[in-house]
Amino acid sequence: MSHMEQLYWGGAGLFALWLVLFGLALLATRNGTVVPGPATQEFGPDPEPPAVVSFLGNNWRGVGSAAAATLLDLAARGLIELRQPADDPAAGTVHVTEEGRAAQDLPSYERRVLERVISRTTEGGAPIGAIAFREAKRATAFNAELKKDIIAEAQVRGLSRSRFPSWLAAALMLLACAPGVLFALAALMGHHGVRAALVVGVFPASALFWLLAKALGERATPLGLERAGHWAGLRAWLTAHEDFARLPPAAVTVWDRYLAYGTALGVTSLAGRLLGFDAGDRRRVWSSYGGTWRPVRIRYPRLRPGFGASTGRLLQLAAAAAVVAAALVAFGVLRQPDWTIAADAHDGGTLRRPGLILSAGWVVSLLLGVIVAGKFRRWTLFLAFLATMPGNFASGTHGWFHDVAAQDGPAGVEWAAIVVFAALAGYLLVLACLERRAPDTISGEVLRVEWRKDKKAARFLALDEGGTDLTTAWALPAASRGIATGAQVRLTVSKGTRTIRSAELIRAARWEGDWAEAPAPARADS
C-alpha cells in the first residue's frame, strides 16, 4: 500500500473514530428524565420566573412562549395592564402603568419584553396585536437574544449547564480537523493540485463541525430536573381546569400569575397565540399612523403585469406578448389538415395524430415570447418537451385535437389565447406611456418590507398613507437600501407600475430600528 493510500485510509479511520466518540459523548451527556410531581397549585418558596419555567418545560431546547408568559407575569405584578373592552379577546389592548415605566431592577429578559411593549404603546395603549414585529428578521433576533438571557438566568439558578464541557467541545473540534489534514496531504502527494487538496481537506471538517454545532446546547442539572418535575405537577393541576386553555390575556386580573405559568407550560393556547412576539400577520398589520390604532390589510400584487418594471422592461414584455399573439395567428392561418403525424397502428393500419403538431406549434409560439422577454432558462426546453406530451398520446381518429386540426384558421381556444396576449401587449404599452409622466409623491409610514423568492426582483413595500384600512404594496427596487419598517417616508412613485422611484426620510423608525443610512434615489432600472 502506497503512502498516499495510507493517508486516505488513515483519514477515513479518523473520520469514523470521530463519529464514534461523538456518539458516545451524546449518550453520556443526554438530558435526564423529568419525573412529574403530584398535581399542585403551589409555586414554591422561591419560584422560578415563567420565562425560565418555559425553558424547563421545553426540555432545555427552547423557550416556547416565554415572551408572552413574561408579559403576562408583568401584568400580574402591576407593571402592565391588559384590557378587553369587548367579547373578542383579539380586540384587547395593552397599557404600561406608571410602575412599569418607572421599573428599574428587572432581569434582562423582563426588561427586554417591557421595552418592546413600551415602544409599541402610546398614552392610550395599543392593541395586543401591535406587539408583533413587522419583520421576521427582527423577530428572530429579539427571540434569540431573549433565549440567551433566559438560559443565563437558568444557569445562575443552577438549573441548566452546557451539554458539552469546554474541554470536550474543544477536543472534538480539534479532532474534527484531523481527517481533512490527512486527505489534503494525500491529494498533494497524488499531484491533484492545491485546489483539490483544499476541497477534500475542508469538506470533512465542515461536515463534522456542522454535527457538533447541532449538538451544542443545554442540559439539565439534578436541581433542574427536580424543579421541572414540580412545574409538571402545576401543569397537571392547570390542565384539569377545562376552561383554562381558552382564557384570554385579560383574565390575568383574575388568575394572577397562574395565567403566566400556564402560558409558559403550554396550557393556555389562546393567550400565548394572541401575545405572540413573532413576525405577525403579513397581510394584517396594526398601525397608529394618523393618531389612532387600526388594523391595515395589505394586498400583494404578485400577478400584476408590469409590477415594478421600468419603461424599457415594459416595452420588452409588450413585444414578447405581441410575438406570442402573432405566432398563434400565423400558426392558425397557415396550418393545413394534412399537418398530422402518421404512425403505425396495432391492427396494421395508419393512425393519424394531429395532437403532436398542434401542441408543438403552441409551445413554439410561447417559446418565442419567452425568448423575447429575456426569461429563457436551461430548463425551459425541458418544460417545453413536457408541454408536448399530451399531443403524443392524442389520437387523431377522435377527440378535439382532430377537430381543431381540421378547422380553417385559428380555433376557438387559439382565438382566446390571441386576445389575451394582444390585450396584455396593449396594457403594457399603455403602462409604458404612463411611465413618461411626472411621478407622484406620497407619504406615510412603512408597515412592512417583504423580500420575494427572487432576490433580484423588486421587494414589496406596504405603506400606510392614513385614512384607509386597506393598502396595496409598492415595488421597492432590490438595490434600494435604508428603508426600515416603522419609518415615516415621502416616496416618489409611478402609480401605473406601483414602482418607488426615490425615497426621503421624514422620521426614523421608533421601534423597528433606525433609518440605516441616507437613501439614494431608487430607480427600478438601475
Order of alpha helices (4+ residues) and beta strands (2+ residues): alpha-alpha-alpha-beta-beta-alpha-alpha-beta-alpha-beta-alpha-alpha-beta-alpha-alpha-alpha-alpha-beta-beta-alpha-beta-beta-alpha-alpha-alpha-alpha-alpha-beta-beta-beta-beta-beta-beta
